[in-house]
Amino acid sequence: MTTYAYLGPQGTFAEAALRALPDAAHASWSPYATVSETLEAVRAGVCSTAVVPLENSVRGVVPATLDELASGGTGLHIAAEIEIPVTFALMARPGTTLDEVRRVRSHPHAHGQCRGWLSARLPQAQVLLSTSTAGAAREVGESPQPGDAAIAAPVAAERYGLTVLASGIGERADAVTRFVALRSAGPAPAPTGRDRSSFLLPAEEAGARTIAEILGAFSEQGVGPTWVQSWPSGNRLGSYHFFVDIDGHIEDDDVGEVVMALHRKGIAARFLGSYLRAGAGPRARVPAPRRGEEGGLSAECWLEALRSGGGVVAA
Ligand SMILES: O=C(O)C(=O)Cc1ccccc1
């Protein structure tokens, strides 16, 4: 039986992501307060798999998760990815009205997606950060202070006895967050034909190479990265680790060729896992270069437009 650790407490989006995993109904789940503690539960052997947020379609990556993956000591591989829609509600203890709200607690990614609403409706409210949305809701439920509110998933209001004062307060109704399930490094699950693979190119390996050289190793094999993130190594300005995702499985020939091509360039990529990719889209591969000029500006005209200061050009 899988034993899941997830970014808790109950009512987080991470919990919703866990629920979406195929074996969730037959697994045990334990909430942890922070991303680090969630991953530590797996490293310490208390749980087999950790579910943590990786990236949001509006606010971008979750630094705590990338920090852990980049630190090199995780010894964890991605076993699954889950994408779930995220919608936000403002909630407070029963009896509190919107006019009385003085402090709004939430996860930084939730605050970041509700800035417009907060500045329009609660411009004077103090923003307080919590380690998760449901953590913020729980703090408000337990807080004796009047005027406290939280931004969280509507389900967290029920869980912590709060009243929803406003819902759908995020900037984008279609916001999505990508979560990953991480477990101890080991052989990847068998290829399905709809897989994704993740790699970390550590700063010390990428060294003086340009990003073009690094990404060239992928495109030379016809493999287009679907996700690239540079992440500061902390050593000095300009020293980055690179996270790269590609469609395909480590067992696939072209993915294997990429790994070998990187190695020949002196870059020992760290493998972060092959797993069934979320979404049913086709495998991403490098498109053929544009040859004709049909239906658009010629490449020369486009360059000329940019050189003359035009960013937006009517075709
Ligand atoms: O705090 C949560 O509920 C999480 O799962 C992290 C998060 C917070 C805001 C948007 C997406 C994920």
The ligand as an SDF file (V2000), in Angstrom:
LIG
                    3D

 12 12  0  0  0  0  0  0  0  0999 V2000
   -1.4180   25.6960   -0.0120 O   0  0  0  0  0  0  0  0  0  0  0  0
   -1.9380   24.8010   -0.7150 C   0  0  0  0  0  0  0  0  0  0  0  0
   -3.1320   24.4870   -0.6450 O   0  0  0  0  0  0  0  0  0  0  0  0
   -1.1010   24.1400   -1.7190 C   0  0  0  0  0  0  0  0  0  0  0  0
   -1.3550   23.0270   -2.0780 O   0  0  0  0  0  0  0  0  0  0  0  0
   -0.0040   24.9700   -2.3380 C   0  0  0  0  0  0  0  0  0  0  0  0
   -0.6270   25.9150   -3.3250 C   0  0  0  0  0  0  0  0  0  0  0  0
   -1.0300   27.1790   -2.9340 C   0  0  0  0  0  0  0  0  0  0  0  0
   -1.6260   28.0350   -3.8720 C   0  0  0  0  0  0  0  0  0  0  0  0
   -1.7990   27.6190   -5.1600 C   0  0  0  0  0  0  0  0  0  0  0  0
   -1.4120   26.3620   -5.5300 C   0  0  0  0  0  0  0  0  0  0  0  0
   -0.8230   25.5000   -4.6070 C   0  0  0  0  0  0  0  0  0  0  0  0
  1  2  2  0
  2  3  1  0
  2  4  1  0
  4  5  2  0
  4  6  1  0
  6  7  1  0
  7  8  1  0
  7 12  2  0
  8  9  2  0
  9 10  1  0
 10 11  2  0
 11 12  1  0
M  END
$$$$
